[in-house]
Amino acid sequence: MTNTPEITYETETPVLYRVDGPVAWITMNRPGFNNAQNSQMTYALDDAFIRAVNDDAVKVIVLAGEGKHFSAGHDIGTPGRDVDRSFERRLLWADHVNKPGAEFLYTREQEVYLGMCRRWRDCQKPTIAMVQGACVAGGLMLAWVCDLIVASDDAFFQDPVIRMGIPGVEYFAHAFELPPRVAKEFLLFGDRMSAQRAEGFGMVNKVVPRAELAATVSDWASKLAGMPSLGLWLTKQAVNHVEELRGKRSAMDAVYHMHHFAHAQNQILTGNNLAGLDAGKMAAANKDAAKG
Ligand code: ZN
C-alpha cells in the first residue's frame, strides 16, 4: 500500500476541452506540475475522448499540454497524487484501493495506464499529439497513442524508469516506436532524446519551431478534417492492425508483467513500489546524469 495522507487538487479542470470547427482540442491542464498525470487527469482525459468521439461534428482530435511541457509523466509526488482514491472505472476491473500487496498497483495500472491508453489509441477519429518541452515516461504513452506526433524543436523524449529498476512505462511501445537497438539505448540509459533525433527514426512526424507548433498542428488537423471520416477511421485501423500482427499487444502484455514484477521487487526490498524515488529525486538523478 502507498501512504498518501491527503489529496489536494490544485484545479477542478485538469483537462481543458475546446472544439474549434471540426477539431477537438484536449489539453492537459496542470502546468504548475508540468502536466503530471494523476487519476483525476486520466479520467478527465477519458471523458474528453468520449466527448470528442460522441460529437459527430468533430473529425480530428488534438492532444496537447498547457504550459512549458507536454507532460512530465505520471504523478509521483504532487499534492494531487491520488493513487489511493477510487474512481468510476471505465474498464471491467475491480476497484484497486482495497487490494493487498502487489495486487493494488497491478489492478490500478491495468485500468488507468495500459487500459485507457489502448482505448484512446483505438478511438475511431484521427489524433495528433502536439508536443513541446518534456515528454517523459507517462508522457510518452500519451504521445504514442496518437496517430501523428508534431513536436516543437525544444521537445525531448525520455523514459528514465530504469532508475527505479523498471523496464519502461506501462504502455510498452518503445520497441515499436524506435528501432530495437535504439529502444535499448533509450531505456538502458534513460537519457533524453531530442525531437530532431526522434524524427530521424520516424517516432515524430514533424519538428517545427516552438512559435509555429500550434499553427502547424492546426493546419494538419484542418487538412485531415477534409478527408472522409470513415476513410480516416479505416486507415488508422489498418496501420494499427499491422502493428497488432507484429505482436504489439502481446508484447505489451508480457512487458506489463515485468513492469509489475519490478514494482513488487521494489516493494519487497525498499518498502516502496517506486524504490523510494519521487519526482524530486528523479529530477536530481537526471541532472547528475546529464553532468556525466
Ligand atoms: Zn507502474
Boltz pocket constraint, residues with backbone or C-beta under 6 A from the ligand:
constraints:
  - pocket:
      binder: B
      contacts: [[A, 109], [A, 170], [A, 259], [A, 263]]
      max_distance: 6.0
